[in-house]
């Protein structure tokens, strides 16, 4: 029973393992090639991700939340679009390196739309990519593709932000902590036990079997929040002052 539960909780890994087993049984050569490719990407990730995490932590510490909200927040409008395009374009490294950065930016107030623009620009119009394109395919090809891609990114980010809402992300956020700091729920870690909602029902609720933060601006009752954080068996609730709660 517990093996079945573990398999269900790690369904993605189980599916990959099953795909490898099937490949090795029916197409062993393809299985070996896949294994080599996976090993190559895992090695690359092990080398790159620590650097990305350090850079993200430094940015988190150095760039004030107000600046992120001003340039990338929901009210940043055209300025946010331009800044997101620039941020994604001047980036370096593989696209998966962008995800921890985007989580940090989101926690500090960046909007879903601007995150989509950053990720899209990072993936398809990075400056190093454009320079290579210019070298191999010429200026006209590069310029036309760049213009059309930017237009597509702007349109699709607008559409995507109408479909993907804040509550759909794995990180739930409350903007107005008593200290001005936000409260987060890591929905990937949350098991939906509802202890937080029972402890602090004015702030937490259960939606789709996961904890969520109730809509609406309210001051945080830090005492209740501390109890809710302590009650969470998965340590899924994060408040920047949580060390104050002796966790
Ligand atoms: S207490 Fe933690 S695990 Fe349980 S519902 Fe709340 S956030 Fe999720």
Boltz pocket constraint, residues with backbone or C-beta under 6 A from the ligand:
constraints:
  - pocket:
      binder: B
      contacts: [[A, 185], [A, 189], [A, 190], [A, 191], [A, 192], [A, 193], [A, 194], [A, 195], [A, 196], [A, 197], [A, 210], [A, 211], [A, 228], [A, 231], [A, 232], [A, 233], [A, 234], [A, 235], [A, 236], [A, 237]]
      max_distance: 6.0
